[in-house]
Amino acid sequence: MKKTIFTFCSIAVVCCAIFFACAKDDNSITHVTYVSQTSSSGTGGNPNPNGVPSNSGYGTTTATTAATTTSGTTTAPTNTTSTNFNVDGTAASSPTASGSGSSGSYIVLSMDNTGYPQVQITFPGTSAPASGSYSIITGTPNANQCDFLLTTAAGVFSSALGGSVTVTAGAPNTVVFSNILCGSKRVSGAIKY
């Protein structure tokens, strides 16, 4: 009888140990973070939880991004205090910047500290461009136009086919661009030169 009670108690202790080990509260996997999103029907992380049609009062939710493009018009990304750019969301590492004029064009160049990727923006004239918005074209730019070229880390050259950049003249000058499509790559950033 003592042996049976001992065996029963041993089994119960082992089962309890296994149960408590399995029931350990490990929150590192189950953390959920909600972000605030703006929508026409208020704020919250789930603007249309039941898939209700849009005419029911639920609006389209849009998250805030670093830069916004509407009909080819770009607005400034958040960081315009230093030279920075990203290609498809991957930031260039410690990018350098320069601006120089020759042969009828003024070229603003920024490159990753390894040499690639590179962003080259060509403006008309041999002087730094004046403050304003410049439409991106392919080829030789005229007044209020520029040519935008991306060279990827793989050495592939791609011209932008549209969009615009914004120049702010000063010391230093700044050119800002957002969501510029070059081939299949999207480029955003600010170059101080």
Contacts in CASP RR format, 6 or more apart in sequence:
PFRMAT RR
TARGET T0000
AUTHOR 0000-0000-0000
METHOD contacts of the structure
MODEL  1
MKKTIFTFCSIAVVCCAIFFACAKDDNSITHVTYVSQTSSSGTGGNPNPN
GVPSNSGYGTTTATTAATTTSGTTTAPTNTTSTNFNVDGTAASSPTASGS
GSSGSYIVLSMDNTGYPQVQITFPGTSAPASGSYSIITGTPNANQCDFLL
TTAAGVFSSALGGSVTVTAGAPNTVVFSNILCGSKRVSGAIKY
34 44 0 8 1.000
34 45 0 8 1.000
35 45 0 8 1.000
35 63 0 8 1.000
36 43 0 8 1.000
36 44 0 8 1.000
36 45 0 8 1.000
37 43 0 8 1.000
37 44 0 8 1.000
37 45 0 8 1.000
37 47 0 8 1.000
37 61 0 8 1.000
37 62 0 8 1.000
37 63 0 8 1.000
38 61 0 8 1.000
38 62 0 8 1.000
38 63 0 8 1.000
38 64 0 8 1.000
39 47 0 8 1.000
39 58 0 8 1.000
39 59 0 8 1.000
39 60 0 8 1.000
39 61 0 8 1.000
39 62 0 8 1.000
40 59 0 8 1.000
40 60 0 8 1.000
41 47 0 8 1.000
41 57 0 8 1.000
41 58 0 8 1.000
41 59 0 8 1.000
45 61 0 8 1.000
47 58 0 8 1.000
47 59 0 8 1.000
47 60 0 8 1.000
47 61 0 8 1.000
48 58 0 8 1.000
48 59 0 8 1.000
48 61 0 8 1.000
51 58 0 8 1.000
52 58 0 8 1.000
54 60 0 8 1.000
66 77 0 8 1.000
66 78 0 8 1.000
66 79 0 8 1.000
66 178 0 8 1.000
66 188 0 8 1.000
67 74 0 8 1.000
67 75 0 8 1.000
67 76 0 8 1.000
67 77 0 8 1.000
67 78 0 8 1.000
67 178 0 8 1.000
67 179 0 8 1.000
67 188 0 8 1.000
67 189 0 8 1.000
68 74 0 8 1.000
68 75 0 8 1.000
68 178 0 8 1.000
68 179 0 8 1.000
69 75 0 8 1.000
69 163 0 8 1.000
69 178 0 8 1.000
69 179 0 8 1.000
72 162 0 8 1.000
72 163 0 8 1.000
72 164 0 8 1.000
73 133 0 8 1.000
73 163 0 8 1.000
73 164 0 8 1.000
74 163 0 8 1.000
74 164 0 8 1.000
74 165 0 8 1.000
74 166 0 8 1.000
74 176 0 8 1.000
74 177 0 8 1.000
74 178 0 8 1.000
74 179 0 8 1.000
74 180 0 8 1.000
75 178 0 8 1.000
76 166 0 8 1.000
76 176 0 8 1.000
76 178 0 8 1.000
76 190 0 8 1.000
77 176 0 8 1.000
77 178 0 8 1.000
77 188 0 8 1.000
77 189 0 8 1.000
77 190 0 8 1.000
79 189 0 8 1.000
79 190 0 8 1.000
80 174 0 8 1.000
80 176 0 8 1.000
80 190 0 8 1.000
82 190 0 8 1.000
82 192 0 8 1.000
83 95 0 8 1.000
83 96 0 8 1.000
83 97 0 8 1.000
83 110 0 8 1.000
83 190 0 8 1.000
83 191 0 8 1.000
83 192 0 8 1.000
83 193 0 8 1.000
84 91 0 8 1.000
84 92 0 8 1.000
84 95 0 8 1.000
84 189 0 8 1.000
84 190 0 8 1.000
85 91 0 8 1.000
85 92 0 8 1.000
85 95 0 8 1.000
85 110 0 8 1.000
85 117 0 8 1.000
85 119 0 8 1.000
85 177 0 8 1.000
85 187 0 8 1.000
85 188 0 8 1.000
85 189 0 8 1.000
85 190 0 8 1.000
85 191 0 8 1.000
86 92 0 8 1.000
86 187 0 8 1.000
86 188 0 8 1.000
86 189 0 8 1.000
87 117 0 8 1.000
87 150 0 8 1.000
87 152 0 8 1.000
87 185 0 8 1.000
87 186 0 8 1.000
87 187 0 8 1.000
88 185 0 8 1.000
88 186 0 8 1.000
89 186 0 8 1.000
89 188 0 8 1.000
92 110 0 8 1.000
92 111 0 8 1.000
92 112 0 8 1.000
92 113 0 8 1.000
92 117 0 8 1.000
93 112 0 8 1.000
93 113 0 8 1.000
93 114 0 8 1.000
94 112 0 8 1.000
94 113 0 8 1.000
95 110 0 8 1.000
95 111 0 8 1.000
95 112 0 8 1.000
95 113 0 8 1.000
95 191 0 8 1.000
96 110 0 8 1.000
96 111 0 8 1.000
96 113 0 8 1.000
97 108 0 8 1.000
97 109 0 8 1.000
97 110 0 8 1.000
97 191 0 8 1.000
97 192 0 8 1.000
97 193 0 8 1.000
98 108 0 8 1.000
98 109 0 8 1.000
98 110 0 8 1.000
98 193 0 8 1.000
99 106 0 8 1.000
99 107 0 8 1.000
99 108 0 8 1.000
99 109 0 8 1.000
99 128 0 8 1.000
99 193 0 8 1.000
100 106 0 8 1.000
100 107 0 8 1.000
101 107 0 8 1.000
101 125 0 8 1.000
101 126 0 8 1.000
101 127 0 8 1.000
102 126 0 8 1.000
103 126 0 8 1.000
104 124 0 8 1.000
104 125 0 8 1.000
104 126 0 8 1.000
105 122 0 8 1.000
105 123 0 8 1.000
105 124 0 8 1.000
105 125 0 8 1.000
105 126 0 8 1.000
105 140 0 8 1.000
105 141 0 8 1.000
106 122 0 8 1.000
106 123 0 8 1.000
106 124 0 8 1.000
106 125 0 8 1.000
106 126 0 8 1.000
106 127 0 8 1.000
106 128 0 8 1.000
106 129 0 8 1.000
107 120 0 8 1.000
107 121 0 8 1.000
107 122 0 8 1.000
107 123 0 8 1.000
108 120 0 8 1.000
108 121 0 8 1.000
108 122 0 8 1.000
108 123 0 8 1.000
108 175 0 8 1.000
108 191 0 8 1.000
108 193 0 8 1.000
109 118 0 8 1.000
109 119 0 8 1.000
109 120 0 8 1.000
109 121 0 8 1.000
110 118 0 8 1.000
110 119 0 8 1.000
110 191 0 8 1.000
110 193 0 8 1.000
111 117 0 8 1.000
111 118 0 8 1.000
111 119 0 8 1.000
112 118 0 8 1.000
112 153 0 8 1.000
114 153 0 8 1.000
116 151 0 8 1.000
116 152 0 8 1.000
116 153 0 8 1.000
116 154 0 8 1.000
116 155 0 8 1.000
117 150 0 8 1.000
117 151 0 8 1.000
117 152 0 8 1.000
117 153 0 8 1.000
118 150 0 8 1.000
118 151 0 8 1.000
119 148 0 8 1.000
119 149 0 8 1.000
119 150 0 8 1.000
119 177 0 8 1.000
119 187 0 8 1.000
119 191 0 8 1.000
120 148 0 8 1.000
120 149 0 8 1.000
120 150 0 8 1.000
120 151 0 8 1.000
121 146 0 8 1.000
121 147 0 8 1.000
121 148 0 8 1.000
121 149 0 8 1.000
121 165 0 8 1.000
121 175 0 8 1.000
121 177 0 8 1.000
121 191 0 8 1.000
122 141 0 8 1.000
122 146 0 8 1.000
122 147 0 8 1.000
122 149 0 8 1.000
123 129 0 8 1.000
123 134 0 8 1.000
123 141 0 8 1.000
123 146 0 8 1.000
123 167 0 8 1.000
124 140 0 8 1.000
124 141 0 8 1.000
124 142 0 8 1.000
124 143 0 8 1.000
124 145 0 8 1.000
128 169 0 8 1.000
128 173 0 8 1.000
128 193 0 8 1.000
129 146 0 8 1.000
129 167 0 8 1.000
129 169 0 8 1.000
129 173 0 8 1.000
129 175 0 8 1.000
130 167 0 8 1.000
130 169 0 8 1.000
131 167 0 8 1.000
131 168 0 8 1.000
131 169 0 8 1.000
132 144 0 8 1.000
132 166 0 8 1.000
132 167 0 8 1.000
132 168 0 8 1.000
133 144 0 8 1.000
133 164 0 8 1.000
133 165 0 8 1.000
133 166 0 8 1.000
133 167 0 8 1.000
134 141 0 8 1.000
134 144 0 8 1.000
134 145 0 8 1.000
134 146 0 8 1.000
134 164 0 8 1.000
134 165 0 8 1.000
134 166 0 8 1.000
134 167 0 8 1.000
135 144 0 8 1.000
135 145 0 8 1.000
135 146 0 8 1.000
135 162 0 8 1.000
135 163 0 8 1.000
135 164 0 8 1.000
136 145 0 8 1.000
136 146 0 8 1.000
136 147 0 8 1.000
136 148 0 8 1.000
136 160 0 8 1.000
136 161 0 8 1.000
136 162 0 8 1.000
136 163 0 8 1.000
136 164 0 8 1.000
136 165 0 8 1.000
136 180 0 8 1.000
137 145 0 8 1.000
137 146 0 8 1.000
137 147 0 8 1.000
137 162 0 8 1.000
138 147 0 8 1.000
138 159 0 8 1.000
138 160 0 8 1.000
138 161 0 8 1.000
139 147 0 8 1.000
139 159 0 8 1.000
140 147 0 8 1.000
141 147 0 8 1.000
146 165 0 8 1.000
147 159 0 8 1.000
148 159 0 8 1.000
148 160 0 8 1.000
148 162 0 8 1.000
148 165 0 8 1.000
148 177 0 8 1.000
148 180 0 8 1.000
148 182 0 8 1.000
148 187 0 8 1.000
149 157 0 8 1.000
149 158 0 8 1.000
149 159 0 8 1.000
149 160 0 8 1.000
149 182 0 8 1.000
150 157 0 8 1.000
150 158 0 8 1.000
150 159 0 8 1.000
150 160 0 8 1.000
150 180 0 8 1.000
150 182 0 8 1.000
150 183 0 8 1.000
150 185 0 8 1.000
150 187 0 8 1.000
151 157 0 8 1.000
151 158 0 8 1.000
152 158 0 8 1.000
152 185 0 8 1.000
158 182 0 8 1.000
158 183 0 8 1.000
158 184 0 8 1.000
158 185 0 8 1.000
159 182 0 8 1.000
159 183 0 8 1.000
160 180 0 8 1.000
160 181 0 8 1.000
160 182 0 8 1.000
160 187 0 8 1.000
161 181 0 8 1.000
161 183 0 8 1.000
162 180 0 8 1.000
162 181 0 8 1.000
163 180 0 8 1.000
164 177 0 8 1.000
165 175 0 8 1.000
165 176 0 8 1.000
165 177 0 8 1.000
165 180 0 8 1.000
166 175 0 8 1.000
166 176 0 8 1.000
166 177 0 8 1.000
167 173 0 8 1.000
167 174 0 8 1.000
167 175 0 8 1.000
167 176 0 8 1.000
168 174 0 8 1.000
168 175 0 8 1.000
168 176 0 8 1.000
172 192 0 8 1.000
172 193 0 8 1.000
173 192 0 8 1.000
173 193 0 8 1.000
174 190 0 8 1.000
174 191 0 8 1.000
174 192 0 8 1.000
174 193 0 8 1.000
175 190 0 8 1.000
175 191 0 8 1.000
175 193 0 8 1.000
176 189 0 8 1.000
176 190 0 8 1.000
176 191 0 8 1.000
177 187 0 8 1.000
177 188 0 8 1.000
177 189 0 8 1.000
177 190 0 8 1.000
178 188 0 8 1.000
178 189 0 8 1.000
179 186 0 8 1.000
179 187 0 8 1.000
179 188 0 8 1.000
180 186 0 8 1.000
180 187 0 8 1.000
180 188 0 8 1.000
END
